[in-house]
Amino acid sequence: MDRYSDLAIGFAVTLAASQLYDAVWVWPTGFAATTSFLMASYVTKESQIRFQRPYPNSLMNKLKCRDLRILVVAVGAVLGHPLVGLLAIGLFTHLAVFQILAAGWHTTLEPSVARATETP
């Protein structure tokens, strides 16, 4: 349910911004920022399933927190720039997703490197 509400918020902010700005970049950037919300949830869940442990509670992990995402968009709306808030938190959330993917990729490489060095 949270994912649907995140999509609705991202769509509403993007729709409002498209009415304010007559620019072609509004929809693609709004879409990219909104997909970061879905990716954060999905990649975190898959990382926990694959590696049988919760993802470390690092700064980047805290930046993708749903409450923070909603707060940043709300503050942007109060300041009169909800799209800026959406894009800012979307950027941080995408960075967190890439960090999770890179950490998972690095973790999966470690055993194969160890096996390669052990084989004569």
Secondary structure by P-SEA (a helix, b strand, c coil): caaaaaaaaaaaaaaaaaaaccccaaaaaaaaaaaaaaaaaaaaaaaaaaacccccccaaaaaacaaaaaaaaaaaaaaccaaaaaaaaaaaaaaaaaaaaaaaaaaaaaaaaaaaaacc
